Amino acid sequence: MVNMAIFVSGGGTNCENIIKYFEGSEVARPVVVISNRAGVGAIAKAERLGVPTRVVPKSGLNNPEVILPLLREYSVDFIVLAGFLLVIPGFLIDEFDHRMINLHPALLPKYGGIGMYGHHVHEAVKAAGETETGMTVHWVTREVDGGAIIAQFKTPLDPADTPEDIAAKEHVLEMEHFPEVIENLLSV
């Protein structure tokens, strides 16, 4: 059984979806949800579903004496970044080498890197006139959004789609595929 931590910064729809997907799983279980911001929807959703939560601000995330003991406290084997907006420090990437994944709301390598998250990504996709978008699950490395791609899923775009439409279409892919990608990765 893999003990999974989910790192979040916002509303937590992916977090909630992952927790529900892994209820009763023999492969993995979410043991803690960690957010860099208090009062976000992800915290409330995780607590409602019975998963412990912790708030760790940026200073704590960047301090190995704060974050590493916390992860050990919950016997975390694997980290899932699900809408986590901070850059992961190198020591944590090294500690969880090939045991930390991220969900990116575009088809990497396009529209990745520092500052490319949420609406920024969807606005860039729209501005470029792309005919498709999608989601990418990738390994977390020291290069932001630069880790090897694990899985990608695409959806077509209409020229009339707004950035909000693009976001909605991409989010459908996240809800449908992200938990299954995690399960497949942890089942090997």
N, C-alpha and C positions, 0 to 999 in steps of 0.2 A: 504494500500500500504506500503510495507516494503522498507525502504531506505537502500540500500546496499553499503558498501565500499568494494572495491577489493584491497587487498594488493599484490604487485608484486615486483620482483627483476630483471626480465630479459626481454626476448623477447615478452612475452605477448600473446601467441597464445590462452591460456585459457581465459585470460582477454578479448580479442577481441571476442572470442566465447560466453562468458557469456553476454557481452554487446549486441551483435547481437541477442542472444536468447531472452533477456528480452525487446527488442524494442517493445513497444506497450502492454506490459504485464499489467494485472490488479493485479498481485500478488506482484511484486517487481520491483525496478528500481535501476540500479547502479547510485549513486549520486556523487561518487568521486573515483578516482583511486589514491592510495597512493603507492609510491615507495621509497625505501631506497637509490636508486641510480638514479642520473640524467642521461639523455641521453639514457635510455634503450628503446628498441622497444615498450614495453608496454605503455609507456607515449605517444609516437607518435601515436600508434594505438587508444588509448583512446581519445586523442585530435581530431584525424581525425573523430571519431564517435561522437564527441560532448559531451563527459563526462569530467568534470573538473578533473585536475590532480594536485597533490601536491607531492613534494619531501621532505621526512622527513628522515634525516640520523639517524643512530643508536642512537646517543645521544638524538635526539628529540623523538624517539620511546620510549626510556627508561625514558623520563621525563613526568610525568603526567600533568605538566603545559603547555606542548607543544601539546601532542597528543590528550588529552581529549577535550580541547577547539576546536581543529580542527574537531574532530568527531561530536561535538555538533553543530559547524557551519553548517555542512551539514545534521544535524538531522539524523545521522546514527543509525539505529536500529540493523543492522546485519553486520558482517564482514566475508568476504570470503578470505582466504589465497590461492592464485593461483600462486604457484611458488615464494613464499616469503621465503627468505633464513635466516632471522634473527629469533632468539628465542623471542617469545612474552613475555614481562614482566608480572609478576604476577598481578600487579594492573589492567592491561588492560584485562587480563583473567577474573579477578573478576568482573570487570565492565560489561563485555560481556559474563557472564556465560551462557552457552547454547545458545549463540547468535553469536558464532564464530566457523567456520569450516575450516578444512585444507584438501587439496588434497595431498595424498602421493603416489609416483609412485611405489608402491609394495603392496603386500598382507600382511598388518600388522597382527600380531605383528612382523613378520619377517622383517628384514632390515629397522628398524626404529631407531629413537634416534638421538642424536646430531651427526652431520657430515654425516648423511645418507640422501643425497639429490642428485638429478640428476644422473650424470654418476656414482657416488659412489654406488648408489643403484643398477644400472643395472650391474655394474662390479661384485658386490657381488652376485647377482642372477646368473650370468654366472659362477662365481667361484664355487658356491655351486652345480652346475649341475641341477638346478631346471627344471622341465618339464612344468611349467606354471609360469606366473607372472600376474600382474594386477595392479589395482588402488584401493586405499582405500580413502573414505571420512570419516573423523572422527571429533568429537568435540575437540576443543583445550582446553587442561588442562595444569596444571603446569608441568606435565610429558611430555616431548617432544615425540610426536607421540603416546602418551599413552591414549588419550581420547577414549571414547566409539565409536565403529565403527557404522557409519550410513549406509554405503553401500560399497560393494566391487564388482568388475567386473574382470573376469579372461580371459586370453588368453593363448593358448598352445604355448610352445616353442619347437624349433627343436634343437638337440644337436649342429648343425652347426651354430646356431645364435650367432652373435657377440654381445657385449654390445650395439652397435649402433642399431642392428636389434631388440634387446629386447626393447630398448628405443622407437623405432618407433612403435612397436606393442602395447606397453603400451600407447603411446600417442594417438593412434587411439581410445582407450577406453575413454581417458579423453575427447576428442572432442565429442564423441558420448553420453557420460553419465553424465558428471559433471553438466552442466546447468540444466538438468532434475532432478537430485538429489536435487539441490538447490531449484528448483521450488516445488518439492514434499514436501520438508521439510518446506518450508514457506507457503504452502497451507493448512497445518493442523491447 
